[in-house]
């Protein structure tokens, strides 16, 4: 009995630990506020730098990690597209659907936020509780923002953490690297992968302390905002769930018109896939049942599903760019910052590019390292991300269901537009 106790404790997942920290911080913060407001503010003043240190530790990895992931992602996609017609069609379908999902989120999220009742005093208190007194947010104008898309100095962009021009440079670098001689390209890619893996290791270390960081951040907000914090976080959860559910429902229409699938058959084939995705919150764990449904329930060729679905799990998470846009829109709503149509248009493309390179990261690392560049590129404060991370576990169920549905939908589109006969094998040597 005693020997099994540590094993049982170790089974608590990182998202659950963060959620527990959120609940504890909420209970402690609200209880202190109710008991003694002055004492609650004193404890919040002590906890604030702890939360700030945790956020800074996450931010310090973003520039090298995102740059490396985008370069590797561009090369992975380029190599896959060059490996055959089926893979090339899959990459095109992935890109189109990613951009469409991000564009849909850019249209729908601001409209949904317009329906949310807004208490100006509560929102201001929430902002004051999270914002660092040393940092003032001055978002660039639309003209300045577009004019800075291509960096005049990539090193200066990295030094100032200007994520948008840095990602643009990384994409140019990645495409140019894919045109180099194979042996030279692989040597450099190995170094870049080592950099990415090293940053991911640091991110895992920082996320190990996520319960402490989240506890500190949420305690500060609860002590200063009070019960209203529950309403703000509740609206965020509803917003994200709505975005994921709407995208999943739209995928049925995409499957009907772009893949030629009868809705009843397609919905029936997806039920076991969505059940596994929702219960495990892992696209990788859903892969076997995705392949089984695609082959045996929908009748897609075995060779095609064996190629496209693993590619989809690695490169194609249709809800990811929608999440980045929705999170940034929510933060902009909190801070009363308007995002222009031109900014949304470019951010949609940036979100699609970042999502293609965000493979192999744990869920919480994905949330922080991929939302940070989008949030920073729009000139928005990043402090709310630490609090939003804590409640992202709840919408993540619908996020994974959407990703699994998107993978099967993309496979159906590729199957419809790829000849049924196998691609010719290369001629044998000699």
Secondary structure, 3 states (H helix, E strand, C coil): CHHHHHHHHHCCCHHHHHHHHHHHHHHHHHHHHHHCHHHHHHHHHHHHHHHHHHHHHHHCCHHHHHHHHHHHHHHHHHHHHHCCHHHHHHHHHHHHHHHHHHHHHHHHHHHHHHCCCCCHHHHHHHHHHHCCCCCCCCCCCHHHHHHCCCCCCHHHHHHCCCHHHHHHHHHHHHHHHHCCCHHHHHHHHHHHHHHHHHHHHHHHHHHHCHHHHHHHHHHHHHHHHCCHHHHHHHHHHHHHHHHHHHHHHHHHHHHHHHCCCCHHHHHHHHHHHHHHHHHHCCHHHHHHHHHHHHHHHCCCCHHHHHHHHHHHHHHCCHHHHHHHHHHHHHHHHHHCCCCCHHHHHHHHHHHHHHHHHCCCCCHHHHHHHHHHHHHHHCCCCCHHHHHHHHHHHHHHHHHHHHHHHHHHHHHHHHHHCCCCCCCCCCCCCC
